[in-house]
């Protein structure tokens, strides 16, 4: 049944669902309250009836104590008849041991056998007996008299006192009928009032929907208004605004990335076209054609590296860069990278130094590439005659690898963007040494630091940059247990 109603429930609006919920809750509460009241009224009627029956049974018990001879029963009958005057619906029946009627009111036509059986059970409380078109609540008992039989035992009589509960039943039926109508009316009224209250309460949500419908790719800077919103909806609106801010930032980065890709690819393509057109403008010697092809090959290699780097960054954005972990001696790995850049550093009169020891579980090739990008960046921007320092530090549950060079200070506004793709502090700088060192050529595309950041993040670490008073430091921090 729930499976059949599930599609119907999903088709309802939030306002309709809340209205139905309020109606169901109100109806359940009213029905529960009505059931409690009905039970209380019913119990009250039973208590009243039992008070009357118990009182009459006590009166009969006392009267029987004065019955010493059969002739005394006549006087007792007159006494009982007088005591029952004014008690409409009350019937009393007295039977002797032979089930002969000793006393009976006008309508006390109870079955003698049933009276005797009920009296002998000696069960507490009254029972309901239907009699003709009436229902009686009957209290039956076996009571002793003062008359003694041949064996000297006190003779007993069977007494049944019953009260007609027809008027109680009529009242309860009318009460329940009124209760059902009241619950139905209350459900309708609750539906109307709840519908109005829900629409009024959801008005800010409808306003948020109207504002959200106006947000397009060209208007990502638009934000939802938080004024006059309830606390819960204000938190929702703030979350949506934060999401829009992230989307705007991602969209801006994507647009800038696309523009940068177009700009970066335009230069080598333009060079290829120009060189090819010049070569085809007239007949040339084999050496000239070879020079043109060698130049074109360099441009093709540059484009291939750029595309490979962009593919790596795209995989890193989607969590597809999975390092192959092994335990590395970081001092040995750093020495290998420094040996690779030793010749280029000598050309610029630079010294390469390493301090510290550390062991790290990481991907060897990926970590070497990250180190190469940082060292290449330091060699490129270091002041001639200065020292480039690589320091290894063991921190609490972390390992820090820092590369420091002396050169021009990076401005704070540029320092925040050094890890952005295709970002260059100095777009006109020369790509010195790119012909000999692939790592330096990767940096020449403006992707080196972005790739380094992706590698560090793939290992669960973080990277930061500091530049002050001519000293620039890039620090990579890795967890020891990754």
BELPEHU-V350078 format. One record per helix or strand of 2 or more residues. SS is the DSSP state (helix for helix, strand for strand). FROM is the first residue (numbers start at 0). LEN is the number of residues. If there is no record, write none. Layout:
[[SS/FROM/LEN] [SS/FROM/LEN]]
This chain:
[[helix/1/10] [helix/13/51] [helix/71/12] [strand/89/6] [strand/100/4] [helix/111/10] [strand/126/5] [strand/133/15] [strand/153/11] [helix/165/36] [helix/202/11] [helix/216/3] [helix/230/50] [helix/285/32] [strand/325/4] [helix/329/11] [helix/341/6] [strand/350/5] [strand/358/4] [helix/363/18] [strand/386/9] [strand/397/10] [helix/411/4] [helix/437/7] [helix/447/11] [strand/461/7] [strand/470/9]]
